[in-house]
Amino acid sequence: MSTSETAGRTTASRVADWFTPKIALARVAYLRTVFYLFVILDMHAFVRDTRDKGEHPGLYQPLLLARMLDLPKPSVANTTALYVVLIVACLVGATNYFPRIAGWIVAPAFTWWVLIGMSDGKVDHDHLALVVALWVLPTVKAGRRGRASYGDQTRSEAAGWAIKCIQISVIATYFLSSIAKLRGAGWTLAWPNSAILTWAIVRRPHPVGEWLLHHPWMLHVMQWVGIIAEFLSPVILFLKGRWQLLGALFFLGFHAANTAILLIHFLPTVVCWLAFAPLERVVPWFQRRRASEGGEPEDQAEESWEAKEQAGA
């Protein structure tokens, strides 16, 4: 085999490893519970007018994907059925029992729910990562005995691929937002140089935002920091450890500032940042702490816990 072929295979394997890192199934179990419960919240707090549009189908203007799939117009019957199916499937999926069956019901059902809810011309890009997450989570096998466990440390490439898809979708939300801002301004830097935050604060008056109106230079700096951060957000995908954690905390702080200034929350995206968190360490940490409080050495406690996991306890 030539040197170039070897280098080519090495590069290909590195790319494949990046897209399919081995991640513990426990993280998938946590994400299933959080995301499926969040979908129920989303249906009642954010995309909550889907059933209303079923009562007024004449106002329905299907989005491109709905037209491509030739989805039926919303009606009282199908939106009510969709609501019931989603609630039941999300509650089942959140328990991590039958997660793949429940997941393959939730994914298309919630996608249809969102397509109806956003058919009034306002498509919220904060749902991108959440919808992608619902489609990739059912691709991961449940784990031992057909049920995903919060303590399952079995490392899986399938779990890694699903997690990586969610992470990419989270970052794409910001990067594509920066591209949209540049494109909307004719591929110029007019957006960060504009008074867009001033206009937004006037439109959504709030004490913190109104105070900032007296300091326009701060709003100008915020606009530049925001668009630069969004444009450079893909860097987070290649960071590791604490550096990636700092990147995630920066964007969580970004959303906290948006909420304080404009009362804009972006919760569907914020909750998807959990895909970057090492949630699989939660159960081992509690196990070690409980064992150490009982007088068992921490190293011995960790070995004991790992032995139980391997035995399927």
Buried (B, 14 or more C-beta within 10 A) or exposed (E): EEEEEEEEEEEEEEEEEEEBBEBBBBBBBBBBBBBBBBBBEBBEEBBEBBBEBBEEBEEBEBBEEBEEEEBEBBBEEBBEEBBEBBBEBBEBBBBBBBBBBBBBBBBEBBBBBBBBBBBEEEBBBBBBBBBBBBBBBBBBBBBBEEBBBBBBBBBBBBBBBBBBBBBBBBBBBBBBBBBEBBEEBEEEEEBBEBEBBBEBBEEEEBEEBEEBBEEEEEBBEBBEBBBEBBBEBEEBBEBEEEEBBEBBEEBEEBBEBBBBBBEEBBBBBBBBBBBBBEBBEBBBEEBBEEBBEEEBEEEEBBEBBEEEBEEEE
